[in-house]
């Protein structure tokens, strides 16, 4: 794990980090930015994305409206908010500011689910070439974030993306088919995919 001094983040630094396989998170106690290089990387193979029957039914009913990049700032603010089961967050004000700037520069994107016209859930991440680096997701209404993730995967497939990086393995991404690969495997996939001349929007 590499460290960088607080307040040293910039869009250029973040993009360079993604190119070399590292990503930043803020310490929840003091806001210090730390860079992470997992020995095992979690990815969601786009061709193996698992959709539960219950989620397919929700999507079929059309309960949620999905939008892209309509409310990035609210999405990242909601992702940074304390959870019921965890009051800590790695998304500091500094993280929010620099990723919002990346959004304005066309690199960071949000996928949003709306229920009865209100933002109900969503996710955000960074797109470079044929890689989408998933950062965080939230929901206010059950299934809203799952619908957003399904929409993300569909979009990445349609645009011939190669890699959906979910960083760390957890039960949430595991249920959608996430797998862990070695650092060397990840870097080989990354260096190939990042030069894919596709675009998220």
N, C-alpha and C positions, 0 to 999 in steps of 0.2 A: 504494500500500500504506500503510495506516495502522498506527501502533504504539500499544500501550497498555502501561503499566508492569506489570512482573511482579507477580503476586499480586493483580491487579485484577479477575480473572475472577469472575463470579457467574452463576448461572442466568439472572438478568434481563438481564445484559449480553450473554450468548450469544444469547438469544432475540431481543433487539433487533437484534443483528448479523445474524441470519438474515433478519429482516424487511427490512433495508435492503441485503441482498445481499452481506454480508461474512462471513467465517468465520475463526476463530483456529487457529493452529498454533504449537507451541513450537519454538524454536531448539534443535537437538539438542546444541549445545555448551554453552549456558548456561541453557537453560530459559526464555529471554525469550519472552513471548507477542507474536506478530505477527499482524496482521489482513490478510487477503488479499481483493483485489477483482480477479479475473482479467478481462483485456480480452475474452477468449473463455472461455465457460463450457461445460463438458462436461455433457451431460444424456443420459439413456437414454430415448428415447421409448418409453412403455409399450406402444404398439401395434406397435412394431418390434423388440422384444426378440428377439435371435437365440439359438436353442437348438441347439447342434451335435448331430448324430446320436449321437455317443458319449455326450453328457450325457443325451439322451433315454433311451438304453439303461440308463444308470446309475439314472436316476429310476424307470424301469419295473421294474427289478429290486428296488427297495425296499431298497437297501443301507444307506441312511441314514434315521434318524428325525429329522424336523424339529420343533423346539419354538420357541416365542416367549416371550421375556422370562423364561426359567427360570434363566439364569445370566449375567446382564449383566456382572457384575464380572469373571468369568473371561474373557468374550469381549473386553472392552476391555483386560485385562491381556495376553492373547495377541496382540492387535493391536499393542500397544506393544512387544512383545518384539523383539529384533534379528532380522533375516532373514538367511538364508545369504548372499544377494547384497548385503546392505546392513545394516550394523550401526547406522546412525543411525535415530532415530525422532523424529517430531514430537509424539508422544503422551507428554507429561510427566506426572509425578505430579499436578501441578495440573490438567492437562486431565482426567486420569482422575477426580479427585475431583469436579470440577464437572459432568462428564457423568454420573457416577453419581448425583449429586443430581438432575440433570434426569431421570434414569430413575425415581427415586423419586417425582418430581412428575408423571410420566406423559408426558413429552415424548421422552425417549431410549429407544430400543428395540433389542433384539437378536434376531436370527434365528439359530438354532443348529442345527448338524447333528451328530447323534450316530451313532457307529459302534460296534456291539456294546456299547451302553450308556455309552460314553465320549464326552466332547465332542471332536469331530474337526475342527470348523471353524465359521465363522460370520461375522457382520458386525454392525455397529451403526450407528445414525444417529439423527437427530432428526426427528420428525413434527410439523408445524404445519399445520393445515387440510388442504388437499389436496396438500401438498408433503412428500416424504421427502428429507431431506438426508443422503445416504450419506456416512459418515465413513471407515470402514476395514473390512477383512476379513482373515481368516487361515485357514490350514488346517494340520492335522497329518496328515491322510489325504488323498491325492489326490482331487479332485472335491468335497470336503466344502464348500468355500466357494462353489463354483459351484452346488451344490444349494441352499445357503442363499439365494443371489442369485435363483435361479429361484423359490424359495418367496416371497421378498420381492415380486418383480414380480407373481406370481399374487395375492398378498394386496392389493397396491395396485390392481390391476385390479378385483378383486372389490369393493373399497370405493370405487371411482370416484375414485381419486386422479388428479391432473392432471399432476404433475411429479415426476420422479426425478432429483435433482441429484447428479451425481458429481464436481463441482468441476473437477478437471483431467483432461485427456485423457491416457490412457496405453494401452499395448497390451492390458492386462487388460480395461478397460472397452470398448475399441474393438471387441474380438472379439464383444461382446454387443450391438453396434449403437449404441454411444454416438456422438453427434455434437457438434460445437462450434457454439455460437451466439454472437452478439454480446452485449455487456453490455446494450444497450438491449432487445434481444429477450428476454433472460433476465429483466430487470426487469419487462417487460410481462407475461410468463407468470407470474412470481412473484407480482405484485400481484393477479392474477386468482385464482391457485390457492390462495394462502395463506388466503383467506376462504371457501374451500369448506368447508361444515359437515359434513365427514366425519370419521372417526376411525380410527386405526390399530388400536386394540383396543376 
